[in-house]
Amino acid sequence: QVQLVESGGGLVQAGGSLRLSCAASGSIFSINAMGWYRQAPGEQRELVATVTDGGSTNYADSVKGRFTISRDNAKNTVYLQMNSLKPEDTAVYYCNIVPGSSAGYWGQGTQVTVSS
């Protein structure tokens, strides 16, 4: 059974930092690139960061230089370190395989709220 459990969100002031974690079931983690996605109210879900099984990373322009994605293959866990947060980063954050169109299951996500 696929499991994705996101955690680490919260309320933070602009300029602050948060670290998100995602515990994924081994069946999807070990063979896929993993990504962090976010969805703001009234908006479509967007991919913000990707890490391959080999550790290569890629970022959306909106978060480049501020967010860092990493993975611990031994723990089946993906992380997203978010620095210099902005109000426009406010969203529910999800992790999943990349591309998201291939995902059959989405977790609950974790809410990130950045106040100005």
Backbone torsions as a table, in degrees:
resi	resn	phi	psi	omega
1	GLN	NA	133.7	179.7
2	VAL	-73.1	133.8	175.0
3	GLN	-133.4	133.9	174.9
4	LEU	-136.6	117.0	-177.7
5	VAL	-124.8	108.2	179.4
6	GLU	-92.6	145.7	178.5
7	SER	-153.9	168.1	174.6
8	GLY	105.3	-4.4	179.2
9	GLY	-72.5	175.6	179.2
10	GLY	166.6	-168.7	178.9
11	LEU	-102.6	128.6	-177.8
12	VAL	-143.0	151.2	177.2
13	GLN	-78.4	155.3	176.0
14	ALA	-54.6	137.5	-176.4
15	GLY	92.8	-11.1	-178.8
16	GLY	-82.3	-175.3	-176.1
17	SER	-133.3	152.2	172.0
18	LEU	-143.9	153.5	174.5
19	ARG	-123.5	117.4	178.1
20	LEU	-93.9	148.2	176.1
21	SER	-127.8	151.0	177.7
22	CYS	-140.6	115.6	175.5
23	ALA	-92.7	120.9	-175.5
24	ALA	-116.7	148.6	176.3
25	SER	-67.5	145.0	-174.6
26	GLY	-61.0	-27.1	-175.8
27	SER	-63.1	-29.4	179.1
28	ILE	-103.9	-23.8	-172.6
29	PHE	-71.8	-43.7	-167.5
30	SER	-72.6	-18.2	-173.5
31	ILE	-118.8	9.2	-174.0
32	ASN	-132.4	152.0	162.1
33	ALA	-68.8	143.0	-179.7
34	MET	-116.9	150.2	-178.6
35	GLY	-141.5	159.7	169.2
36	TRP	-104.5	131.9	177.9
37	TYR	-118.1	161.6	173.8
38	ARG	-143.7	151.9	178.6
39	GLN	-137.2	116.0	175.8
40	ALA	-89.5	158.1	-180.0
41	PRO	-55.2	128.9	178.6
42	GLY	77.5	3.1	-177.9
43	GLU	-115.2	162.2	174.0
44	GLN	-79.4	155.5	176.7
45	ARG	-68.1	136.2	-179.0
46	GLU	-127.8	147.7	176.7
47	LEU	-85.0	125.9	-178.4
48	VAL	-109.6	-24.3	-178.5
49	ALA	-157.4	143.7	-178.9
50	THR	-132.5	142.6	171.2
51	VAL	-133.9	128.6	179.4
52	THR	-79.8	171.0	178.4
53	ASP	-65.4	-19.4	176.9
54	GLY	-91.6	-4.4	175.8
55	GLY	99.7	-0.1	176.1
56	SER	-71.1	143.9	-175.2
57	THR	-124.1	157.8	176.5
58	ASN	-150.1	147.8	-174.7
59	TYR	-135.7	149.6	169.5
60	ALA	-67.5	149.7	-178.4
61	ASP	-58.2	-32.9	-175.4
62	SER	-67.1	-19.5	-177.6
63	VAL	-119.8	-4.1	-176.5
64	LYS	-59.1	133.0	-179.5
65	GLY	88.0	-11.6	-179.4
66	ARG	-116.1	-34.3	-178.1
67	PHE	-106.8	147.5	175.6
68	THR	-133.3	123.2	177.4
69	ILE	-100.2	143.5	176.6
70	SER	-150.2	166.4	178.9
71	ARG	-141.4	148.1	174.9
72	ASP	-115.6	100.9	-174.7
73	ASN	-65.1	-29.5	179.9
74	ALA	-69.3	-27.5	-178.1
75	LYS	-105.9	2.1	-177.2
76	ASN	51.5	44.7	-174.4
77	THR	-129.5	139.4	175.8
78	VAL	-116.7	141.4	-178.9
79	TYR	-120.8	154.7	171.7
80	LEU	-136.0	107.9	174.7
81	GLN	-87.6	121.5	-177.0
82	MET	-116.8	116.7	178.6
83	ASN	-115.9	164.4	178.0
84	SER	48.7	48.6	-175.6
85	LEU	-64.9	146.7	-179.6
86	LYS	-121.1	156.4	177.3
87	PRO	-54.7	-32.6	179.8
88	GLU	-72.3	-5.5	173.4
89	ASP	-83.2	-6.6	179.7
90	THR	-60.9	124.2	-176.3
91	ALA	-178.4	171.1	166.0
92	VAL	-90.4	128.7	-177.5
93	TYR	-103.9	133.9	179.9
94	TYR	-126.6	151.8	168.8
95	CYS	-113.7	154.2	177.4
96	ASN	-173.5	178.5	176.4
97	ILE	-69.8	163.1	175.2
98	VAL	-116.8	128.9	2.4
99	PRO	-79.7	153.1	-179.1
100	GLY	-64.4	-24.4	179.3
101	SER	-64.7	-18.5	178.3
102	SER	-90.1	-5.7	-176.7
103	ALA	-81.0	132.6	178.5
104	GLY	-98.3	-4.5	-174.2
105	TYR	-149.0	139.0	173.8
106	TRP	-123.8	139.0	177.0
107	GLY	-75.6	-171.3	-177.4
108	GLN	-76.9	-22.2	-177.0
109	GLY	79.2	173.6	177.0
110	THR	-135.3	132.9	-174.3
111	GLN	-81.1	129.6	172.5
112	VAL	-116.5	123.8	178.8
113	THR	-125.2	123.5	-179.0
114	VAL	-113.3	118.5	-179.1
115	SER	-92.9	148.6	-178.7
116	SER	-89.3	NA	NA
